[in-house]
């Protein structure tokens, strides 16, 4: 039988770990790496996504 409380606790723990890893600096690093390989016409979109990720992370 599935213990939903245990699953919830594990999911919350994984989410907390992900938030620790997804610092604003790392989000910027990922965006910069993407912009190096992506066409220049989508740089603004990448920046917008990075800004949204940083907002959601705080």
Long-range contacts (C-beta under 8 A, 24 or more apart in sequence): 19-57, 22-53, 22-57, 23-57, 24-54, 24-57, 27-53, 27-54, 27-57
